[in-house]
């Protein structure tokens, strides 16, 4: 492809974090890829030239093929005027998980508490069900992140359970709260 693979200082891992990060990078959304480096930190990393060319790694590990199946309209930026203040998007699953997607979001700290993320995630959920025809969406949330849990709930997702010790941040392990919504539940909520 004409894309160039880049990498930066990103926390997280597992089978979903890397593909989501990669899909955001190839989609031209480096800010979205830096979801674990929130606020102005990610902007500073980009402006400081701390991204490295990772094309050789992407080719060797098959990242291009992995993300080639992603819909072009699954990653979105949140702007206030001409200022990028956040992002939200989906990593659409395949194979046995066809019809489902993991969703995520971020917002600069100075815009927290204004309902911006909730509005964006509600719009994303509507888009993924109506335009992409998905059947199920899920959102993993680090347990101490109460604000993201509230966004998930306000967007209609319900908590399905907790996975223990999933995240490692600053040397501390945190549980993952799992939120989800099905197309059936989403349709029912639109009728009320």
Buried (B, 14 or more C-beta within 10 A) or exposed (E): EEEEBBBBEBEBEEEBBBBBBBBBBBBEBBBBBBBBBBBEBBBEBBEEEEBEEBBEEBEEBEBBEBBEEBBEEBBBBBEEEEEBBBBBBBBBBEEEEEEBBBBBBBBBEEBBEEEBBBBBBBBBBBBBBEEBEBBBBBBBBBBBBEBBBEBBBBBBBEBEEEEEEBBEEEEEEBBBBBBBBBBEBBEEEEEE
